[in-house]
Amino acid sequence: MKKWKILLAAYIAVIFIHSAMPADLSSEESGRITELLLRLHLPVSEYLVRKSAHFLEYLGMGLLLQKSLEGGRFAGYERELFTAFACLAVPFADETIQLFSAGRSSQVTDIWLDMAGAACGVALYAAVRAALPGKSGRRRRNGRR
C-alpha cells in the first residue's frame, strides 16, 4: 500500500503548506469559501468556515492514515499507538508552523479540533471497514488481508 503512504504524506504536506501561508492569504482563501457558501444561502461565518476546515482536513487525514497502515508492519496495539501519536503530532506540528508564518498565531483549541477530526476519520474508517463484508480485517484463508 505504498501509494496510500505517498498520498498521506502529500496530504499532510498540503496541510503544512496552508499553515505556512501568511495571514492575509489564508484569510482571503477562507473569505472566498465563506462568500461561496453565503451565495448558496448557507448561514455561515468566516470563523465557522475556518474551524470547520480544521476538523474536515484532519478527518481526511485520519481516513488516509488508517488506509495507509493496512497490511503494514504495525498491527494491533502498535498500530493504535502509532495512530494516536500521528493524530497528536501532526496537529501539533501544524500549529507550530503557524507560529513562524506572518500574521498567524497558534491556538491550543485548534490542536484539539484537529485531533477530534483525525479521531473521527479513524473511527469512520473503522466503522466502514467493519460494516463491509470481508473487510473486517480478519485474515482470509490464504493468509492475506
Phi, psi and omega per residue, in radians:
M1 nan 0.651 -3.118
K2 -1.055 -0.603 -3.123
K3 -1.085 -0.596 3.134
W4 -1.239 -0.598 3.085
K5 -1.175 -0.688 3.111
I6 -1.158 -0.752 3.112
L7 -1.094 -0.719 3.094
L8 -1.079 -0.797 3.131
A9 -1.082 -0.712 3.117
A10 -1.151 -0.689 3.139
Y11 -1.102 -0.791 3.114
I12 -1.133 -0.648 3.099
A13 -1.074 -0.708 3.108
V14 -1.113 -0.714 3.083
I15 -1.023 -0.829 -3.119
F16 -1.147 -0.652 3.107
I17 -1.089 -0.724 3.099
H18 -1.130 -0.603 3.115
S19 -1.196 -0.490 -3.120
A20 -1.447 -0.144 3.130
M21 -1.146 2.432 3.057
P22 -1.079 2.741 -3.060
A23 -0.993 -0.707 -3.100
D24 -1.129 -0.690 3.110
L25 -1.219 -0.713 3.120
S26 -1.098 -0.750 3.139
S27 -1.159 -0.682 3.106
E28 -1.093 -0.741 3.137
E29 -1.104 -0.851 3.138
S30 -1.204 -0.516 3.076
G31 -1.125 -0.704 3.099
R32 -1.106 -0.724 3.126
I33 -1.154 -0.722 3.102
T34 -1.053 -0.805 3.121
E35 -1.042 -0.743 3.121
L36 -1.064 -0.803 3.137
L37 -1.146 -0.641 3.091
L38 -1.155 -0.651 3.080
R39 -1.109 -0.485 3.095
L40 -1.477 0.154 3.111
H41 1.117 0.593 3.050
L42 -1.703 2.246 -3.100
P43 -1.345 1.601 -3.117
V44 -2.249 2.846 3.011
S45 -2.191 2.859 3.112
E46 -1.091 -0.609 3.102
Y47 -1.050 -0.819 3.136
L48 -1.103 -0.702 3.113
V49 -1.092 -0.787 -3.116
R50 -1.121 -0.768 -3.115
K51 -1.239 -0.636 3.081
S52 -1.128 -0.642 3.120
A53 -1.070 -0.717 3.094
H54 -0.993 -0.929 -3.088
F55 -1.071 -0.840 -3.038
L56 -1.219 -0.664 3.134
E57 -1.166 -0.579 3.121
Y58 -1.431 -0.437 2.983
L59 -1.062 -0.788 3.079
G60 -1.055 -0.714 3.108
M61 -1.099 -0.721 3.120
G62 -1.067 -0.733 3.095
L63 -1.085 -0.860 -3.136
L64 -1.122 -0.642 3.120
L65 -1.054 -0.833 -3.128
Q66 -1.126 -0.739 3.132
K67 -1.110 -0.706 -3.101
S68 -1.226 -0.379 -3.132
L69 -1.553 -0.146 3.132
E70 -1.055 2.322 3.072
G71 1.145 0.245 -3.112
G72 -1.571 -2.927 -3.078
R73 -1.341 -0.312 3.110
F74 -1.550 2.342 3.090
A75 -2.455 2.630 3.056
G76 0.951 -2.158 -3.056
Y77 -1.042 -0.710 -3.137
E78 -1.119 -0.698 3.131
R79 -1.120 -0.745 3.135
E80 -1.122 -0.711 3.097
L81 -1.126 -0.773 3.134
F82 -1.090 -0.753 3.120
T83 -1.062 -0.814 3.130
A84 -1.066 -0.753 3.128
F85 -1.074 -0.808 -3.121
A86 -1.122 -0.674 -3.125
C87 -1.226 -0.243 3.044
L88 -1.753 -0.785 -3.022
A89 -1.163 -0.743 -3.090
V90 -1.154 -0.844 3.079
P91 -1.064 -0.660 3.122
F92 -1.087 -0.800 3.116
A93 -1.123 -0.704 3.132
D94 -1.007 -0.878 -3.134
E95 -1.206 -0.521 3.084
T96 -1.171 -0.700 3.092
I97 -0.998 -0.681 -3.111
Q98 -1.116 -0.456 3.091
L99 -1.072 -0.452 -3.082
F100 -1.824 0.145 3.137
S101 -1.753 2.373 -3.068
A102 -0.956 2.131 3.067
G103 1.342 0.051 -3.092
R104 -1.762 2.814 3.070
S105 -2.357 2.966 3.116
S106 -1.951 2.426 -3.133
Q107 -2.261 2.278 3.105
V108 -1.063 -0.627 3.137
T109 -1.087 -0.556 3.089
D110 -1.212 -0.623 3.081
I111 -1.088 -0.769 3.115
W112 -1.102 -0.714 3.125
L113 -1.135 -0.736 3.085
D114 -1.080 -0.794 -3.140
M115 -1.118 -0.668 3.111
A116 -1.114 -0.734 3.091
G117 -1.087 -0.783 3.126
A118 -1.106 -0.748 3.127
A119 -1.098 -0.688 3.102
C120 -1.162 -0.649 3.065
G121 -1.102 -0.755 3.105
V122 -1.101 -0.802 -3.129
A123 -1.149 -0.717 3.121
L124 -1.089 -0.754 3.125
Y125 -1.064 -0.810 3.138
A126 -1.093 -0.699 -3.136
A127 -1.150 -0.746 3.133
V128 -1.161 -0.759 3.111
R129 -1.045 -0.732 -3.132
A130 -1.202 -0.541 -3.096
A131 -1.397 -0.426 -3.116
L132 -1.412 2.354 3.114
P133 -1.126 2.333 3.127
G134 1.301 0.101 -3.094
K135 -2.002 0.317 -3.041
S136 -1.322 -0.119 -3.134
G137 1.681 -0.103 3.094
R138 -1.271 2.649 3.137
R139 -1.234 2.447 3.042
R140 -1.449 3.047 -3.098
R141 -1.015 -0.644 -3.092
N142 -1.408 0.088 3.070
G143 1.531 -0.087 3.127
R144 -1.663 2.739 3.087
R145 -1.518 nan nan
